[in-house]
């Protein structure tokens, strides 16, 4: 197993007994999944920040991206690192914890405490592994809706998220229009493109080609497909950046050496960086979970669920939308956001859209982007006025 | 004397706002920082939407709580369904579009009414600059030189009337403002407006 320092939590334990809050559901509240499977014992791990007001009208659900977790604004117990969106969420931040009650839950199929392939199957007492049903974005949203019910919240003031989180935002608005007062889908699309499916497939094949993957039974057999998952992460990480960002950060600079070594060591800084990204990822993420969650993104096509017409997904919506994209994002380019905006306009929805200037690529939505913060702050403040908050 | 750009603009906005019925759906094409939309939302209680080319403008609008999308009048109006709005407004923008005729046709398609305000290139001061100095006119309201102006399709009031006739738009109201912001004689003939109107505002509907 990995040589984690003692102060850090064991990721395997976290899959079943998370350090965060957790809501457990039994046969009285089964999760009906798109693939036809009914999960009658399942759980969803979540964190909250701020205070829910008496009218329960100030709740913001934050949806995490592919490899995110519920620790949006607090320390991740496995890595010991701070929350993944602390630039955006906190006291006085654009998503202000002094004003709003923020909920962030791990997705179904994830590995930080919500039921997924690394969780123990109650029928067998063994990890689910590949016997876990394939999940969709809509399944993730159904699970979140059950949690929001459990918290006694009828209408969310806002549902916000980037990338895969943005897909969940769109699905929320389509599935539960009356429960979403405002929606903030960032750096996302209403469907996953062929190119993005292609990148995901390379990552999955890297995992499955690792002999330690053991046809998905590595947890039972005491191995970890660390090499395969690491390569998957390295490949994916390139797609989160941009040519300009890589050039600015690394250029052709060499790593701790004066000249090339005429070997396949990590001569270049960019190689060293990617190796580090891959290695640190495998310590916190379950390989099978990576297969499931990437698959959920691939399957996402909101228009396909509405006779191929995206506008129908939002017919009659009263939700206020704010859509944003980044100039250097080639994973979810501005055209993807424009397609969402086009559909929302056709549906007569209240929508704002801005393409933000950034050279940081897809990851820009997670980083220090003052224009994104200003847009978010302005949008939420105006929505709060409209909601009487 | 001619008013500064902002003062002229303010009078123009008020005039446009007066033409809009309360509690209607309005799209402002080229809405800038959202000043007109905010005025309409406040004084006319309209459902205010906007399109703006500049990122800064959109950011200002969103921060004001307006629903504004970043887009281009020349290309993005085609995305809206027919009759989506009661009014589609083009305030001081038509001269900066690549294809004014197409923009006007799209406005009349997606809106039941269109409101267009523009600077009159036929005003006597413009004519005088061309006539006496032989140079492209530069005024306080239109301070650009020919080589850096975003205004690529200037027209006169009479030119605009001809375009309205070409696209079959019916003129419900028309107002011309002189350089001081006062209304030019209401019953005056077009040639008089064309000479003494610094700005014009037209309320149009499909003919």
Boltz contact constraints between the chains, C-beta under 6 A:
constraints:
  - contact:
      token1: [A, 341]
      token2: [B, 69]
      max_distance: 6.0
  - contact:
      token1: [A, 342]
      token2: [B, 79]
      max_distance: 6.0
  - contact:
      token1: [A, 345]
      token2: [B, 79]
      max_distance: 6.0
  - contact:
      token1: [A, 345]
      token2: [B, 80]
      max_distance: 6.0
  - contact:
      token1: [A, 346]
      token2: [B, 81]
      max_distance: 6.0
  - contact:
      token1: [A, 350]
      token2: [B, 67]
      max_distance: 6.0
  - contact:
      token1: [A, 351]
      token2: [B, 67]
      max_distance: 6.0
  - contact:
      token1: [A, 352]
      token2: [B, 62]
      max_distance: 6.0
  - contact:
      token1: [A, 352]
      token2: [B, 67]
      max_distance: 6.0
  - contact:
      token1: [A, 352]
      token2: [B, 68]
      max_distance: 6.0
  - contact:
      token1: [A, 353]
      token2: [B, 69]
      max_distance: 6.0
  - contact:
      token1: [A, 353]
      token2: [B, 70]
      max_distance: 6.0
  - contact:
      token1: [A, 354]
      token2: [B, 58]
      max_distance: 6.0
  - contact:
      token1: [A, 354]
      token2: [B, 70]
      max_distance: 6.0
  - contact:
      token1: [A, 355]
      token2: [B, 70]
      max_distance: 6.0
  - contact:
      token1: [A, 374]
      token2: [B, 59]
      max_distance: 6.0
  - contact:
      token1: [A, 375]
      token2: [B, 59]
      max_distance: 6.0
  - contact:
      token1: [A, 375]
      token2: [B, 62]
      max_distance: 6.0
  - contact:
      token1: [A, 378]
      token2: [B, 62]
      max_distance: 6.0
  - contact:
      token1: [A, 378]
      token2: [B, 63]
      max_distance: 6.0
  - contact:
      token1: [A, 379]
      token2: [B, 62]
      max_distance: 6.0
  - contact:
      token1: [A, 382]
      token2: [B, 65]
      max_distance: 6.0
